Amino acid sequence: MKGFAVFGAMVLLAVPAMARDSLGVFDSWGAFRDPRVPRCYAIAAAEPSDRQRRFEPFASVGTWPNRGVRNQLHFRLSREVRDGGVIRLRVGRDSFELVGGGGDAWARHKRMDAAVIAAMRLANSMRVTATDKSGTRFSDRYDLSGAATAIDAATVGCARTR
């Protein structure tokens, strides 16, 4: 099942597929480099759900060396968030309030990115929870097996593109 989740995440970002180099698959996470941008990222699909989804949710941690951006967290949510709605991320025992809108969410600032990444290294799972436009609460869950290794592989992969 884990391999399928990574495959699903890879398919989400496969256009154009030739522009990306695989840096490895690590349990439920994959790491990739796009030398044309340049950028590198670790990515995982959310765990399967029988609940309705508008989008295919994924979590990614990206690095853009030419922009000075390292380990920036991004979530593609399974549904559009209600305007002004709160988006919460729970990583192990730690909780964070994300920013975003539509079907996307991010950490509020670089310090939060760093705190979330540190929490991801210690936890087994994470969950993003919000309320959609119809007022229904939803959650996207992620297995963090392999996340730390994939994040490190993406960081190293972009160190070579400078």
CORSULLIN-V721394 format. One record per backbone hydrogen bond with DSSP energy under -1.0 kcal/mol. NH is the residue of the N-H (numbers start at 1). CO is the residue of the C=O. E is the energy in kcal/mol with one decimal. If there is no record, write none. Layout:
BEGIN
((NH,CO,E) (NH,CO,E))
END
This chain:
BEGIN
((5,1,-2.0) (6,2,-2.2) (7,3,-2.6) (8,4,-2.7) (9,5,-2.0) (10,6,-2.4) (11,7,-2.4) (12,8,-1.7) (13,9,-1.0) (14,11,-1.6) (19,16,-1.4) (20,17,-1.6) (21,33,-3.6) (23,31,-3.3) (26,29,-3.7) (28,145,-1.6) (29,26,-2.2) (30,43,-2.6) (31,24,-2.7) (32,41,-2.6) (33,21,-2.5) (34,39,-3.4) (37,34,-1.2) (39,34,-1.4) (40,63,-2.3) (41,32,-2.3) (42,61,-2.2) (43,30,-2.6) (44,59,-2.2) (46,57,-2.0) (47,141,-3.4) (54,78,-3.0) (55,78,-2.0) (58,76,-1.4) (59,44,-2.6) (60,74,-2.8) (61,42,-2.3) (62,72,-2.8) (63,40,-2.9) (64,69,-2.4) (67,64,-1.3) (69,64,-2.0) (72,62,-3.0) (74,60,-2.4) (75,105,-2.6) (76,58,-2.9) (77,103,-3.4) (81,102,-3.2) (82,131,-2.9) (85,82,-2.7) (88,129,-2.9) (89,96,-3.1) (90,127,-2.9) (91,94,-2.7) (92,125,-1.5) (94,91,-2.5) (96,89,-2.7) (98,87,-2.9) (99,106,-2.6) (101,104,-1.5) (104,101,-2.3) (105,75,-1.9) (106,99,-3.0) (113,109,-2.2) (114,110,-2.5) (115,111,-2.2) (116,112,-2.9) (117,113,-2.6) (118,114,-2.3) (119,115,-2.2) (120,116,-2.7) (121,117,-1.6) (123,119,-1.5) (126,142,-2.0) (127,90,-2.3) (128,140,-2.6) (129,88,-2.9) (130,138,-2.1) (132,136,-3.0) (133,80,-1.1) (135,132,-2.2) (138,130,-2.8) (140,128,-2.4) (142,126,-2.8) (144,124,-2.7) (147,144,-2.0) (150,146,-2.4) (151,147,-2.8) (152,148,-2.3) (153,149,-2.6) (154,150,-2.3) (155,151,-2.2) (156,152,-2.6) (157,153,-2.6) (158,154,-1.7) (159,155,-1.1) (160,156,-1.0) (161,158,-1.0))
END
